[in-house]
Amino acid sequence: MSGTQSFLDELFIAAKLPELQGRLREVSSPQLIVAFILTPIIYGITLVIYRLYFHPLARFPGPKLAAATKWYEFYFDIMKAPGGQFFKEMERMHDVYGPIVRINPHEIHVRDHHFLETLYTPSTHKRDKYPPSAKAIGLNQCSQGTVDHDLHRQRRGANIKMFSKQAINNARPMFLELLKDMTAVLEGSLATGDAVEAHALFLGFATDATYRYLFDTQSGYLKDMKKSAEWKHSLEVSVSASPLTKQFPWIPGMMLSGPKFIQDFLVWLKPEIGGLFDNHKLMSKIVDEYFVAKSIGKDGSNQKDSEKRLKPKTILHAVDQSNLPPIEKTHERLRQEGLIMLFAGSDTTSQALAMMLYQLATHPDVKEKLKEEINNEANGSSELPDVRVLERLPWLRAVVRESLRIRSIVTSRFPLVAHEPMKYGNWVIPAGTPVSMSQADCLHSEEVYPDAMSFKPERWFEATDDQNKAFVPFSKGTRNCIGMEFAYDEMHMITATIATRFEFELYDTTWDRDVKFVRDCLTGAQDPSSKGIRFKITADNKRFVF
């Protein structure tokens, strides 16, 4: 007691609160203990009452328990097997409470594609990213992890030259080389009779393409399918922790940008995530080499002005040669920008391509129509038609769009914060409120796409305005995917090659176990027992030999 009293004496003398000091001396130890116990309880009760009855969102529909505490979401994402189940609970909420729901104490979620134009508005209306959502990726210095609307616009503007259609046109030779590597893998599987896992195959392609195009670096995943499979598994294990990181958004930053010993410990604890940190190390090496080359004048900055205007040599050059201030061009900033480009440019595209292969394997009539269309366009030539020709072919364009639509890769919500009130029907959402929509609610809407879960590419031949507006696999507005055109080129060229060159069939693959998303791990995740979408090559048509 004397030690405690001495501490309190010093505290109150320092704070010059003698009157309060005297009063506290009159309080007994049991009373202090009771106060320490009751204070958080009273605070908790007061907080719940405020959230339920006096909070600016108190009148919005939704479960009272969800409005009272974030632990409601924690239960569905962390405790309810197999994890990552809050996205399903949000569906149930909308079924019960309607198109606008308060999903937790702070957020509003809207299930209505008509609201897209309001939330994902052009740059004339500012939309900040919700800080906990931005932190959840662990890369808060990259463009995708940027909270502030204006800073995001500046960071995105520095990258934009890399992704113009004109710049991407020059990537054709690179794509053809990678198509050669991919077909070599499939030729080998035909010779051995081994099954190929689609996601790993296309992840190898997309990762190699991203490293080549954005960093002028060879990564060699397609030439080593074991390495590609390990990279896929590492990504799956890493993102499986995303339900936890959504609840505790400081974790990813500690993992990805913290001291090296933390990363080494995590790899020791969970060797499967080694591939993730291998790419982190490679990215750090790429940035190191860039700064060394820059210091001796061999970084490629002597490109002709006309070449710079078309496309900088790498994404690092794009940022470093931009009008951003020096603080935006540090080693760590460039490393984080590189990492987010790698992750965004590889896994999502490869998942969509895996869905494409599954759908063509289960819809042979569509595959035949697609093959006939492409062969007719080639008109006997041994060369794959240019991608600008391919993207205009009705069946090919429709298959790519329908694969993206039905896959609906991103299952997590990414709330935006408007600076002004937003109106939805009779509801006025207060300024500063985090508001989100889910891709699947738009892409799988029965109102917009009748028989939405059926693969029907022909629906795109005469698509309605609503169908085109609700087609948001790359998001929308100022925060949409900057690499959308690059991904489309990959998908058109790979789909055209797969459909015409090879005959294939699924191997030990079912919809419920291996295709259907049952967990929200930022992107969707299949049943934990799944071995992926596997297929076997049954014939090589020797079409478009690279």
N, C-alpha and C positions, 0 to 999 in steps of 0.2 A: 504493500500500500504506500509506504514511504517513497519508494522509487517512482511510482506513478504520480504521487503528489508533487514530488520534486520536478518531474517533467512538466506537469501542468503549470507549476509556478513559473518556470522559465518561459513556457509558451505564452502565458497571459501577460507576463512582464514585457516580453518582446512585442506583443500585440497591443500593449498599453490598454488592457481591458481589466483593470483592477476590480471594477464593480462586478463583472461577470465572474471573475476569479473567486471573489468572496462568496457569491451565491453557489458556485459549483462546489466549494468546500463543504457547503451544508448538505450536499447530496451524498448519500451513502453509496457504497460499492454495489449492493444489490440493486439499488435504483439505477445506477449507471448500466449495469448488465441488462436490466429490463429495457432501458432506453435503447441500447445497442441492438437488442433483439426486435423491439417493436418498430424502430425507425424504418428499416427496409420493408417490413410488412405494411406499415401505414403508407409508405411511398408506393409500394406495388398496388395496393388497393386504390389509392388516389389516382395513379396512372391509368389503371383499367377504367375507372369511372370517367376520367377525362376522355380517354380514347372512345369509349362507347357513347358518351352523351354530349361532350363539348368540343371534340376534335372537329376541324373543318370538314372531315370526311364522314362524320358520324351519321349523316342521313342517307348515305349511299347503301344500297342493298348488299347483303353478304352475310356469312355466318358470324355471329357475335363473338365466338371464340377466336376466329381468325382476325377480327378487328381488334380484339383485346391484346393479342400476344403473337410474336413471331414464332413461338414454340409450336404453334399449330402447323406452320409450314415445316418446321424442323422435324416434327413427327413423320410427316408424309415423305420427306426427302431422305431422312436418315434412319428412322426406326422401322418404317413399313417396308417389308421385303417386296422386291429385291433392291430397294433403294430408288431414289429419283422418281417418286410417285406423285409429287405435287402437281405436275402438269396434268395428270389424270383427275386429280381433285379439282383443279380449276375448271376442267370440262364439266364436272358434276355441279360445281357452283353455278355455272352459266345455265345449265339445264334447269336448275331450281330457281335461281334468282333473276335470270334474264341476261341481256347482252352487256350490261355494265355492272361490274362487281368490285367491291372492296375486298381484295384478296389477302391483305394483311394490314397492320395498323397504318401503314404509310402509302400503300400503292392502290391504284385503280387499274383494272384490266378490262378491255373492251373486246367483245367478240362480234364484230360487224365490219365487213370489208368496206362499207361505205365510209367508215371513220379513217381509213388509210390516208386520204387526202388531207385530213385535219392534223393527224399526228405526225405523219411523214411529209410535212409541208416543204416547199422550196426554201432556199436560204433567206428569203425575206422575213421569215419568222424564226427566231432563235430557238434551238432545241439543245439543251445540255444533256449529257449522259448522266444517269443516276449514279452518284459516286460509288455505292457498294457494288453495282453492276460493273462499273469500269475497273474497279480494283480486283474483281473476281478472276480476271485473266492474268494478273500478276505482272503486267507490263504497262505501268501507268504512264510511261514516257512515249509510248508508241501512239500512232494516230488513233487506233481502235480503242485504246484505253484512256483517251483524252476526255475529260469531263466538259470543259468549257467549249461552247459552240464556236467562238471566234478562233481560239487556238487550234481546235480541230480543223477548221477550214484552212488555216495557214499550213498546218502539217500535211493535210491531204493535198493541198495545192502543190507542195514540193514534190509529191510522188506522181502527179497526174500525167506528166510527159511519158512515163514508162508504159502507160496503159491506153494511150490513144490508139484508135484503129489503125492509123497510119504507121505508128511505131510497131504494133503487133504484126502488121503485114510482113515485116522483115524477119519474123520468127519462123517462116515456113521451112527453111533448110534445117533448122534445129528440130522442128516437129517431125520432119521426115526421117531424120537420123534416129529419133526416139521411137518412131513407128517401126523402123527396122529392128531395133533392139527388142521391142515388144513382140513382133512377129517371130523373132528368133526364139524367144521363150516359148511361144505357143507351138512352133515347129518342134521344139525339143520335147514338149509334153506329148505331142502326137506320136513321136518316135518311141517314147518310153511308156505311154499309156497312163502317165500320172495325172492326177487331178490338179487343177490350178485354182487357187483362191482368188476370186475376182477383185476384192478390195485391195489385197496386197499387190496384185499385178498393176492395177491402175494407180495405186498410191506410189509405186515405184516410178511410173511414168510421170505423174504429176509432181513428185518431189524432184526428180531429175530436171524436169522442165523449169521448175521454179528456180532451182539453183543455177541452171544454165542462163536463163533469161534475165534474172534479177541480180545475180552475183557473179556471172561469168566464171562459174566454178563447176567442175565435174563432181557429181556425188556418187554415181555408179550403182544406184539401187536396182535398175532394170537388169544390169549385168550380174547381179547377185541376189537372186530371189529369196535366199535365206535371210540376207540382210534386210530386204524389204519386208519380209514377214515379221522379223523382230521389231522393225520400226513401227509396223501396224500394231503389234501387240503392246509395244511401249506406249503408243498413243492411247490405246483402249484402256490400259491400266491407269494412265495418268488422268484421263478425263473422267474415269469412273469415280474419282474423288471430287468431281465438281459439285455434287449435291452438298458435300461438306463445305467446300470453299464458298458456296453461295451464302451459307450461314455464317461463316467466319472468313470474310474476304481478305483478311490480312495474311492468310496462309500462303496463297500463291506467290505473293511478293517476296515472302521470306524464302520460299523454295527456289524461285527463278532468279531473284536478284540479290539474295543474301550471300553470306560468306560461303566459300567453296566447301568448307568442312560440313556444312549442312547438306549440301548436295551429295557429297561423298557418303555421309551417314545414310541418307535416304536410299541411295543406290545399294548400299550394304544391306539395308533393311528390306528393300524391295528391288531385287536385281532386274526385274522386268522393265523398270523405267529407265534403264541405262541408255536405251536408244534416244530417249528424250534429251538427256544431258549430253549425249554425244553430239547431237545437233546444236546444242547450246555452245559446246566447246568449239565446234566447227565455225559457228557464226562469230564467236569471239576472235577466232584465228583470222577469219576473212576480214573483219574490221581492223584487227591489228595490222595485217598486211597492207590494207588500204592506206592507213595512216603512215606506215613506213614508206610505202611507195610515193605517197604524196610529199613526204619530207624531202625526198631526193628527186622529185619531179618526174616520177615514172608511174603516176597513177592514172594515166590516160586523159588527164585534163587538157592535153594538147589536141584533143579532138577539134576538127574544123567546126566553126560556129554553126554551119548548116547541119552537121551531124548532131550537135548538141541540141539544136532546136527540135530535131526529129525525135531523138531518143538518147538520153545520157547512157554512158557505158553500163552502169549498174545503178541499182536503187541508192547505193551509198553516194555515188556521184550526183544523183538527182537531188538528194537532200543537201549535200555539201555545196553544190553549185547554185542552190536556190537563194532567195532573198531572206530566208530565215535568219534571225540573229545568231551569233556564235554559240549562245547557250543551248540552241537547238541542234547543234552540230557536234556534240561531244561523242566520245566513244560509246558511252552507255546508251545515249539516245539512238545512235545508229544501230547498235546491237539489238535494241528492243524493236526498232522498226523492221529490221531484217527478220527477226524471229516471228513477228506477227504476220509478215508477208509469207513466210514459209508455212506456218501452220494454216493460215487461211487459204493459201493457194494449193494445198496438197490434199488434206483429208476430206474436205467437203466435195471437191470435184471427183475424187476417187469413189466416194460413196454413191454419188449420182450415177457414175459410170457402171458401178456394180449393179445398181438397180436396172439400168438399161439392159445389161446382159441378161439378168434374170428375166425381165419381161420379154425379150426377144426369144429366149429359150422356151418360155411358156406360151408364146404366141407366134408359132412358126409361120402363120399366114402373114403376119406383119413383117417378119424378117424377109420373106420372099418378095413382098411388095417393095420393101426398102432396097433389097439387093437388085431387083430389076430396075428401079428408078436410077440408082447410081451407075449401074452398068450401061444403061441407055445414055446417060449423060456423058460417060467416058467415051462412048462410041468406038470401042475397040482399042483405045489407047491403053498402054500398060502403066501410065502414070495416074495417080490419084488426082481427080480434078482439084483445082484451086479451092481453098476454103471459102473464098467469096462466092464461088459457084455453089459449093456444097450447102452453104447456109441458106440458099434460096430454094433448095429442093423441098417440095411440100412434105413428103413422107419423112425425110431425114429431120427436117426442122420440127415436125410434129412429134417424132419419137423422142428427140432430145428434150423438148418442152414437157412432154407428158412424163418422162422419167424424172425430171426435176420436180414437177408438180406432185406426183404421187409419192416421191421419196420424202419431200418436206424435211430436209436434213436437219435444220436448226430447230430443236425442240424447246430450248430455253427462251425465256422472255428477256428483252433488253430495254428496260424502261427509259423513256426520255422525259425531260422536265421542260415544260413550256414556260416562257417568261410572262405569258398572258393567260387569262382564263380560256379554257376550251369548252365549247358547247357540244353536247351529244344529246339529241332529242330535247327533252325538257330539263336535262341535267346540265349544270354549269360546274365544270371541274376547276377548282381554285388554281390560280397560278402557283407554280412551284411544286405541284403534285407530280410524283413519278407515275407515268401512265405507260402501259405496254399493250401490245397485241401479240398474238402467236401466229407464226407462219401457217401452221396446220389448220388453224381456224379459217384462214382465207383459202388455202390451196385445197382443202378437203371439204369445203362448204357444199352441201347438197343443193343449196339454193342457187349457187353459182355454177357448180359442175355436177349435174345430175349423174347419179351412180358414181359418185366421186372416187370410190376406192377401186374401181375397175380401170384397167389400162386401156384407154381408148384414144390413140393418137389422132384419129379422124375428127375428134371434137375441135381440133385446132384449125381445121380447114375453113370453117366459117365461125370463128370464135366471136362471141358477143363482146360488147364494150366492157361489161362487168367481168367477163372471164379474163380479158386482157388486163384490166385494172387490178384484179385480185391475184394476178400471177406475180408473186413477190418472193421467189426462191433466193434472190440476192438482196432482199430487203428493198427499201425505197427511200427517196428523199436524200438529204445531205449525208446520211450515214449508210448509204447503200454500199455494196461490195465494189471496191475500186477496180478489182480484177475481173469483173464480169465478162468483158469481151475476150479476155485471154482464156477464161474457162470455157466460154462458148466455142472458141476455135479448137481447143483440146477435144471437147466433146463431139463436135461435128467430124473431126478427122478420125478420131478413134472409133466412133460408132460406124462411120462409113467403111473403115478398114475391117473391123470385126464382122460386120454384116455380109460383106462381099467375099472376103478372103477365106473365112473358115466356117465349117459346120461344127456345131457343138451341142452338148446336152448337159443338163444339170447332173451333179453327182452328190447323193446323200444330202440334199438341200430341201428344207421345207419352209413354207411361209412363216408359220408361227414361231419356229425356233431360230431360223437363220436370217429372216428378212424383216419381219415386223419389229418395230421399235416398241420396247416395253419399259424402257428407262429413259429419263432425261439426264443426259450427261453433257450439257451444252449442246452437242449434237445428239441425235437419238442413238440408243444402244440396244442391241438385240439381247435375247435371253443369255444369261451368263454361260450356259452350256453350249452355245453355238460355236461352230468351227468356221463360220462364214459361208458366203455364197460360193460353192465350189462347182466346177464344171470340167468336162473333158472334151478335148478336140477330137472330132470323129473323122474329119476330112479337111484337106488343104486344097482350096480351089485354085491356088497359084495366081490369084488376081491381085494386081497392084503389088508386085514384088519390088521391095525397096532396095 
